[in-house]
């Protein structure tokens, strides 16, 4: 299905508008539990979260747990695509330790600002956040050992470009661990329907 430039702009504007609200509080904006209840429900181990203040945990709005597929090793470099308020990025930072690094990339400037505040609150020094999108990752090739993401690739317009970028920035032998949502009902029949139902 071909999406026009105007339709792409409409989708991106709706994403930014939603996450401008989420940057202030995720409560009540999703159909699933968020905050500490979401972390508990998705099976995040308490030891992964011990360095995160309660206020940071309450920002969590992931659709799943990318760490359930395996944990990064000490010293590794992890990229969190669509990092939102940075909770998964900060979890990764704790897991890779001082010799590793965790990087979050986010298209919403509001969420990016919240992520940076959360990193300060957590005292994380091996974390950085960058503005960008899954379709155009602002990093050199072969930079990361692990790419994680939660609830982002379903929102990406050009998924082929996004996955090409994901493999580009991974080191040889690197891994991708994505938690996401899938449409189980009928697909939109036209680009107009797709734009109108992008968050469905």
PyMOL commands that set and color helices and strands:
alter all, ss='L'
color gray80, all
select helices_A, chain A and resi 5-22+35-41+46-49+54-57+66-69+87-96+109-122+159-169+191-196
alter helices_A, ss='H'
color red, helices_A
select strands_A, chain A and resi 77-81+101-106+127-131+144-150+170-179
alter strands_A, ss='S'
color yellow, strands_A
deselect
rebuild
show_as cartoon
